[in-house]
């Protein structure tokens, strides 16, 4: 669960992410939560959400991130394509951010409009590294044969639970670029066109 909170020492609003109280916690859940915090904390890029603090409140782990109040790309899209230049500039920005993550061996695994948020000044930031893999954890937190991520944006190998690398993120970016330019996902356009013209 994510809360809007205030960091008193610096008098700033933050997004506070923690495991919901009362939830039965398995070791894998805790490991994955801590891994997300560690993954984002090692990334320093203008277009990747920044982690401020990692800690525990009672027995519950948490981490605080920069608060992004400009809404999500999913809301901006809402099945309406962006102008070509705006779409290209946004895609280039996101690709450069992911290239920075890939250089340190991090694969996001869940790139989609809902995981791109904007700051108040309109700067796009990639968020939600909860499914990310790094060179360190490789398959220790991910069971082979288990598909993870949002299927509409997953690469074929990711859909079938096969080993993946940075190219899976590139597939997701390509899917996102199609959606930015057309307002639709590739598969959905194909289904709609076949229904209209079955011949």
C-alpha positions in Angstrom: 0.0 0.0 0.0 1.2 3.5 -0.8 0.5 6.5 1.4 1.0 10.2 1.0 3.1 11.3 3.9 5.2 14.2 5.1 8.9 13.9 6.0 9.1 16.2 9.0 12.8 16.8 9.1 12.9 18.2 5.5 9.2 19.3 5.4 8.5 17.6 2.1 5.7 15.3 0.8 6.8 11.7 0.0 5.1 8.6 -1.2 5.4 6.0 1.6 5.3 2.4 0.4 4.8 -0.4 3.0 3.3 -3.8 3.3 -0.3 -3.6 4.5 -0.7 -4.2 8.2 -2.4 -7.5 9.1 -1.2 -9.2 5.9 0.4 -12.6 6.5 4.0 -12.1 5.5 6.0 -14.9 3.8 9.7 -14.7 3.4 9.4 -14.2 -0.4 7.1 -11.2 0.1 9.5 -9.5 2.5 12.5 -10.4 0.2 10.7 -9.0 -2.8 9.7 -5.8 -1.0 13.3 -5.2 0.3 14.7 -6.0 -3.2 12.5 -3.3 -4.8 13.8 -0.7 -2.3 17.4 -1.8 -2.9 16.9 -1.8 -6.7 15.5 1.7 -6.9 17.9 3.0 -4.3 20.9 2.2 -6.5 19.4 4.0 -9.5 20.2 7.7 -10.0 18.5 9.1 -13.0 16.3 12.2 -13.6 13.6 10.0 -15.1 13.5 7.2 -12.5 11.7 7.7 -9.2 14.1 8.4 -6.3 14.1 6.5 -3.0 14.7 8.7 0.0 14.7 6.3 3.0 14.4 2.6 3.8 13.4 1.4 7.3 10.9 -0.4 9.5 7.9 0.8 11.5 7.3 -1.8 14.2 7.7 -5.1 12.3 6.6 -3.6 9.0 9.3 -2.6 6.4 8.8 0.6 4.4 10.5 2.9 2.0 9.8 6.5 1.1 10.0 7.8 -2.5 9.7 11.2 -4.1 6.1 12.2 -4.4 4.9 12.6 -8.0 1.8 14.7 -8.3 1.5 15.2 -12.0 -0.6 12.1 -12.7 0.1 9.0 -14.7 0.7 8.3 -18.4 -2.2 6.0 -18.4 -4.5 8.9 -17.5 -3.0 11.1 -20.2 -3.4 8.5 -22.8 -6.9 7.3 -22.1 -7.0 5.8 -25.6 -6.0 9.1 -27.2 -2.7 9.1 -29.1 -0.1 11.8 -28.4 1.1 14.1 -31.1 4.0 12.4 -33.0 6.8 14.7 -31.7 5.5 14.6 -28.1 5.3 10.8 -28.3 8.8 10.5 -29.8 10.3 12.8 -27.1 8.6 10.9 -24.3 9.7 7.5 -25.7 13.3 8.7 -26.0 13.3 10.0 -22.4 12.0 6.6 -21.1 14.4 4.7 -23.3 17.3 6.6 -21.9 16.1 6.0 -18.3 15.8 2.3 -19.0 19.3 2.3 -20.6 20.7 3.6 -17.3 19.0 0.8 -15.4 20.2 -1.8 -18.0 23.8 -0.6 -17.6 23.7 -1.6 -14.0 22.0 -4.9 -14.8 18.4 -4.1 -13.8 15.5 -5.3 -15.9 12.1 -3.6 -15.0 9.8 -6.3 -16.3 6.6 -4.2 -16.0 6.9 -1.1 -18.2 3.5 0.2 -18.9 1.7 3.6 -18.9 0.5 3.2 -15.2 4.2 2.9 -14.2 5.2 6.2 -15.7 4.3 9.1 -13.4 4.9 12.8 -13.9 6.3 15.3 -11.4 4.5 18.7 -10.9 6.7 20.3 -13.6 5.8 17.5 -16.1 9.0 15.4 -15.9 8.2 11.7 -16.6 9.5 9.2 -14.1 9.6 5.4 -14.3 8.2 3.9 -11.1 7.2 0.5 -9.5 10.3 -1.7 -9.7 8.5 -4.4 -7.7 9.1 -7.0 -10.4 12.6 -5.9 -11.3 15.4 -8.3 -11.7 19.1 -7.5 -11.2 22.2 -9.5 -11.9 22.4 -10.2 -8.2 19.0 -11.7 -7.6 18.7 -13.2 -11.1 16.1 -16.0 -10.6 16.3 -16.2 -6.8 13.1 -14.2 -6.4 11.4 -15.4 -9.6 10.4 -19.0 -10.2 11.1 -20.3 -13.7 7.9 -21.1 -15.5 5.9 -18.3 -13.8 4.8 -15.4 -16.0 5.0 -12.1 -14.2 4.2 -8.6 -15.4 1.3 -7.1 -17.2 0.5 -9.4 -20.1 -0.4 -6.6 -22.6 3.1 -5.3 -22.4 5.1 -8.6 -21.8 7.5 -10.0 -24.3 6.7 -13.6 -25.5 9.5 -15.1 -23.3 8.2 -13.3 -20.3 4.6 -14.4 -20.9 5.8 -18.1 -20.9 8.0 -17.7 -17.9 11.3 -18.2 -19.8 14.6 -16.5 -18.8 14.6 -12.8 -19.8 17.1 -10.0 -20.1 17.0 -6.3 -21.1 15.4 -7.1 -24.4 12.1 -7.8 -22.6 12.0 -4.2 -21.5 12.7 -3.1 -25.1 9.6 -5.1 -26.2 7.6 -3.3 -23.6 8.9 0.0 -24.8 8.0 -0.9 -28.4 4.5 -1.8 -27.3 4.2 1.5 -25.3 5.4 3.4 -28.4 2.7 1.9 -30.5 0.1 2.9 -27.9 1.5 6.4 -27.6 1.1 6.9 -31.4 -2.2 5.2 -31.9 -4.0 5.2 -28.6 -4.4 1.4 -28.7 -2.4 -1.7 -27.9 -1.2 -3.6 -31.0 -3.2 -6.8 -30.2 -6.4 -5.0 -29.5 -6.3 -3.1 -32.8 -5.7 -6.4 -34.6 -8.7 -8.1 -32.9 -10.9 -5.1 -33.7 -9.9 -5.0 -37.3 -10.5 -8.8 -37.8 -14.0 -8.4 -36.3 -14.9 -5.6 -38.7 -13.5 -7.3 -41.8 -13.4 -11.1 -41.2 -12.3 -11.7 -44.9 
